[in-house]
Each structure stands twice: as structure tokens, then as C-alpha cells.
Amino acid sequence: PYATDGMVIKLDSLALQEKAGYTAKSPRWAIAWKFPAQQGQSRILDITLNVGRTGAITPIAELEPVVLAETTVSRASLHNEDYIRDKDIRIGDQVLVQKAGDIIPEIVESLKDKRDGSEEIWQPPTHCPACGSNSVRVEGEAVRRCPNPGCPAQIRERVIHYAS
């Protein structure tokens, strides 16, 4: 046995395959069917920050480990402050987690009915966690950034990106 996230269903007759034909992208005689993502419950222990090569400051949920699709998930991107606000995600929340496409961990929802009052509302960073520069959020953009091109975290991520 091996892990799979779906199956491809095909017509078993070459004559029917020829009759069905193709679209511009794929055969009409085959379809891909994905299984629903496995979900699990976890708790957000903390929200940490990652600085990317472009200076984007991304909040990361540090989770109580949960096994999904045969791997242990302990972190998930929270993308940006709007995502956190719109989903009303708080430090200490019980959350429903899944692996999008059986690969990328994501928080599906915060389980608000399980709150006990000890949860903390997360505040967006006013400074870069790596270099201390004032963080900026350009109007119309969802992401907050470190404006310092000499930020050590940005430099490290640019080198990693270049070398990959």
C-alpha cells in the first residue's frame, strides 16, 4: 500500500476514447478525482514571523503537532494579517487543519465554540523581527514588509532562492 490523494478514471475502450476525443488541454475520456483532504484538530501555540526574500513578513501558526496524510504537521502559514482577522484566528485557539493538495498545511477554521477566554488576539508586527526596521504595509496590499534591503533575513532568503 502507498499514499494517494486521488485517482484517474478512464474509458477502457480505445474506440470510445477516440470517439470522446480531446479538449485543448486534456482527454474527454479521462477524469481526475481527488479524495477529500484529511483534517485534524490542533491548537495554535504561538504565531511567529518569517521574513522572505522580498521583505514580506508572513505570520506562521506554531501548532500542537497533528498527524495528517502520514506526516506530522506543526506549522502552517497564516499568509497575512487580513487572513488572520477574517478567520478570527487567535493564539490559543483550537483549529481545524488540513493539507491542501495533501502537501501544504492550512488552517481551515478556528473552532470558536471551544474558546475558553484565554485566547489572545494577535497584533501585526510594527517592526521587522530580523533587523528591527519599521514594517510597512502599502495601501491596497495584504502583506506587511520589511523595507530594509540589507535585512539579514532577506539576504539569506535571496541567497537560498538564487541557489535553488
C-alpha positions in Angstrom: 0.0 0.0 0.0 1.1 3.6 -0.6 -0.4 7.0 0.0 -2.5 8.6 -2.7 -4.6 11.7 -3.0 -7.0 10.6 -5.7 -7.4 8.6 -8.8 -7.8 8.9 -12.6 -10.8 7.3 -14.1 -10.6 6.4 -17.8 -12.7 4.8 -20.5 -11.4 1.3 -21.0 -12.2 1.1 -24.8 -9.8 2.6 -27.4 -12.8 3.0 -29.7 -14.8 5.0 -27.1 -11.6 7.0 -26.3 -11.3 8.0 -29.9 -15.0 8.9 -30.1 -14.8 11.0 -27.0 -11.8 12.9 -28.2 -9.8 15.7 -26.5 -10.3 19.3 -25.3 -7.4 21.8 -25.8 -5.9 20.6 -22.5 -7.0 17.1 -21.8 -8.7 13.9 -23.0 -12.5 13.8 -22.6 -12.3 10.1 -21.8 -10.4 10.5 -18.5 -11.1 12.5 -15.3 -9.1 13.0 -12.2 -10.9 12.6 -8.9 -9.3 13.9 -5.7 -10.2 12.4 -2.3 -11.3 14.9 0.4 -8.4 16.2 2.4 -7.8 14.6 5.7 -8.5 17.0 8.6 -7.3 17.1 12.2 -7.7 19.3 15.2 -4.8 21.2 16.8 -4.1 24.2 18.9 -2.2 27.4 18.0 0.6 27.6 20.5 2.0 30.8 19.0 2.2 33.0 15.9 5.8 33.6 14.7 7.0 35.7 11.8 9.0 34.7 8.7 10.8 37.3 6.5 11.0 36.4 2.9 13.4 37.5 0.1 11.2 40.4 -0.9 10.8 41.6 2.7 7.3 40.1 3.1 6.6 39.4 6.7 4.5 36.2 6.9 2.8 35.1 10.1 3.2 31.4 10.9 1.0 29.4 13.2 3.0 27.2 15.5 0.7 24.2 16.2 0.5 21.3 18.6 1.7 18.5 16.3 -1.0 16.6 14.5 -0.6 13.7 12.0 -2.2 14.3 8.6 -1.6 12.3 5.4 1.1 10.3 7.1 3.2 13.4 8.2 3.4 15.4 11.4 2.2 19.0 10.9 3.4 21.6 13.4 3.4 24.8 11.4 1.0 26.5 8.9 1.2 29.8 7.0 -1.3 32.4 8.1 -0.5 34.4 4.9 -1.2 37.9 6.2 -3.0 40.0 8.8 -6.2 40.1 6.8 -6.4 36.3 6.7 -6.0 36.2 10.5 -8.6 38.9 11.0 -11.1 37.5 8.5 -10.9 34.0 10.0 -10.8 35.4 13.6 -7.7 33.3 14.4 -6.2 33.8 17.9 -3.2 32.4 19.8 -4.5 29.5 21.9 -7.4 28.7 19.5 -8.4 25.1 18.7 -8.3 24.9 14.9 -9.2 22.6 12.1 -6.1 21.8 10.0 -5.8 20.1 6.6 -3.1 19.6 4.0 -4.1 21.4 0.8 -3.5 19.0 -2.1 -2.2 16.6 0.6 1.0 18.8 0.7 0.6 22.3 2.2 -0.7 22.6 5.8 -3.5 25.1 6.1 -5.9 26.2 8.8 -9.4 25.6 7.7 -11.1 27.4 10.6 -10.8 28.4 14.1 -13.1 26.4 16.4 -14.7 29.4 18.2 -17.1 27.2 20.2 -14.1 25.7 22.0 -12.7 29.1 23.2 -12.4 29.5 27.0 -11.4 33.1 27.2 -7.6 32.5 27.4 -7.0 33.1 23.7 -5.0 36.1 22.6 -5.8 38.4 19.7 -2.6 38.6 17.5 -1.2 42.0 16.7 0.6 42.7 13.4 4.3 43.5 13.8 5.3 47.1 13.9 9.0 46.2 13.3 10.9 43.5 11.3 11.6 40.6 13.6 15.1 40.1 11.9 16.5 43.6 11.7 14.2 45.9 13.7 13.3 48.2 10.8 9.8 49.7 10.9 7.5 47.4 9.0 5.3 48.9 6.3 2.0 48.0 4.6 1.4 49.6 1.3 -2.2 50.6 0.8 -4.0 48.1 -1.4 -1.6 45.2 -0.5 -2.4 42.5 2.0 1.3 41.9 3.0 3.4 43.8 5.5 7.0 44.2 4.6 10.5 45.0 5.9 11.7 47.9 3.8 15.4 47.3 4.6 17.2 45.7 1.6 20.1 44.9 4.0 17.9 42.9 6.3 19.8 39.7 7.2 16.7 37.5 6.8 16.0 38.9 3.3 19.6 38.4 2.3 19.6 34.8 3.5 16.3 34.1 1.6 17.6 35.7 -1.6 20.7 33.5 -1.5 18.6 30.4 -0.9 16.3 31.4 -3.8 19.3 32.1 -6.1 20.9 28.8 -5.2 17.7 26.7 -5.6 
